[in-house]
Amino acid sequence: SLVLMPFGVMRSIGVSRTMYRDADELDSTGYNVAVGANLEATSRLSGSVRLGATRSQASFSSYGSLTGTSGRNLEEAQTADLRIQYGGASTWVLEGLANYTDVEYSATGFAARDRRSNMVGAGLRYQPGGPWTLGLAARRTNGSYPSFAAGAADDYDRTDVDLVATYTPTGASRLTARLTQTNEDHDLDTSRDFDGLTGEL
């Protein structure tokens, strides 16, 4: 049998308090808790686990058509990430990843924004030596906005195919590029459907 042993456990806890002089109803306490571990079984097999929970005032960039909403609105999120890698420093490296995300808002007007999702993915990385690393990965996400409409959830499926490249000429600089083909389909809110390319440099 093969046992994964943690060789790097990480923990962080943060608490914040926000108070308003003339609007006590907006006072709130936030937090950011994270725990994780790097795992290694052999020189070729390794991975990491991360769990996180946060609470904070919802960003105004999330309001969109709800810009007239007033009052306290706290965003609470729980996440879990798993990543497994096989190959170590060899030329070809296999990667597997998974994520769970749950986001909820305290304001009743934001109930339709509550979201839960599960993602799994796999990829192949090519490390020929020198400054270049190339990769190809695919991710599948199943998610839901459970309170999108009265008695109805907006379930969605999303597929991403990533082509990535990393150029590291020195230990002090790194250039990364990503090109992703995405297809996202919603059962109810079809305005969020998307089929196209996105990129990052």
N, C-alpha and C positions, 0 to 999 in steps of 0.2 A: 504494500500500500504506500501511497505517496501523501505526505502530510505537508501542507503549506504552513510555514512558520513566519510570524510577523517579525521583520527586522527593523521597522521604522514606524512607530505608533505616533500619531499626531493628534493633538487636542487643542481646541481653542474655544473660549467662551467670552462673549461680549454683551454688555447690558448698557442701554442708553435710556435716558429720560428726557422727554421733550415737554416743555411747559410754556404756555402763552399767557402774557400778562393780562390781556383783555378778552381772552376766549378760552376759559378753563375747560370747556367741553371738548376741546381739541387735545388736551393733555394726554400723553400716552407713554407707555414703557415699551421699548423694543429690545430685541435680543438677537444674537447670532451665535449659534452653537454648531460646532463641527468636530467630528471625530473620524479618524481614518487610519489605515495601516497599509504599508507596503509589504507585499508578500513575495517570498521566493522559495521555490522548491528545488530547483537545480540551477546551474549556470545558464540554462536556456529557457526555463519556465519561471515567469514572474508575473506580478500583477499588483493591483491596488483596490482597496475598498474605501469609499467615502460616504458618510452620512451627515446630513446637515439639516438645520431647522432655523428659520429666520422669521422675525416679525418687525415690520417697520411701516411708517406712513407710506401709502401708495404714491408712486411717482405721478406727477401731473401728466407726464408723457403717456400714461396709460388711460387717461380719461377720454380722449377722442370726442365722440358726440355727447359725452356726459360732463362737459366742462361746466355746466350749471349746477352740478351736484355740490352740496355744501355739507359740512359736518365732518366728524372724524371718520377716516377710512383706513383701516389697518390691513396690510397685506401679510398673510402668513403662508410660508412655503416650507415644504418638507421634500428633501431630495435624497436619493440613494444612487450611488454610482459604483459600477464594477468594471474593471478592465483587466484582461488577461493577455499576456504576451508570450509567444514562444519563438525562440530564435536567438535571443540575446544579441551578441555583437556580430552574428553571421550575416551573410549577404541578404538572405531572404528572411523576413520576420512576419509571422502571423499574429493578428490581433483580434480579440473579441471584446465587445463592450455591451453594457446594459445600463439603463437609467430608469428610475421611477421619479415622477414629479407630481406634487399635489399643491395647488395654489388656491387660496380662498381669501375673499375680501369681507370685511366686517360691515360695510355699507350695503343696505338692502338693494340700493340701486345698481350695485355691481354684482349681484348674484349671477347674472348671465356670464360674467367673466371668470367665475370659478372654473378651474381646469384640472384634470387628471390625465396623465399620460404614462405609457410604458414604451420603452425603446430598446431594441436589440440591434446589434450590428457586428460586422466582421470586416477585416481588411487585410491587405497584403502590402508590406513595405519592402522596398528594394534599396539596399545600402551597398553600393558598389565600392565604397571607399572614396576618400577625397571629400570635397565639400558638399556633394550632392546627396540627397535622399529623396526618393520618389515613392508615392503611395497611391493605392486605389482602395476605396472602402465603400460599403453599402450599409444603410441604416433603414430600419423599418419602425415606424411609430404608430401605435394605436392609442387614440386619446378621446376625451369626451369633455364637453361643457355640460355637466349634468343638470344645471338649472337654466338652460338657455331660454326655454319657453315653459309656460305653465304645463307641468306634467310631461314634458318632453325634453330629451337630451339631444344635443348636437354632437353625434359621434363623428370622428374623422379618422382617416388613414393617411399616412404620409410616407413616401419613399424618397430617400436621398442617396445619390451616388456621387462620391467625392473623388476628385483627382487632385492630389496635393503634391507640392514640391517644396523642398527646403534647401537653401543654399547657405552654408556656413563657412565663409572664407577665413575667419579668424575666431578666436575664442571670445572676442568682444562684440561681434556683430553677427546677425542672422537675418536672412530674408526668406519669408514664407509666402506661398501662393496657393490659393484654393479655387477650384472651379467645380460647382455642384449643379447637377441636374435634379430638380425637385418636382414631385407630383403630390399634391395634397387635395383630397376630396372630402367635403363635408356633407352629412345627410340633410341638414336643415339650412345652415347659413352658407349658401353657395357663393356668397360674395367673397368668402375667404378661400375658395378654391384657387389653386395655383398650379401651373405647369410651365416650367421654364428654367432658365439658368441664373444662378447667382455666383458671385465671385468675391474674393478677398485677397488683398495684397498688402 
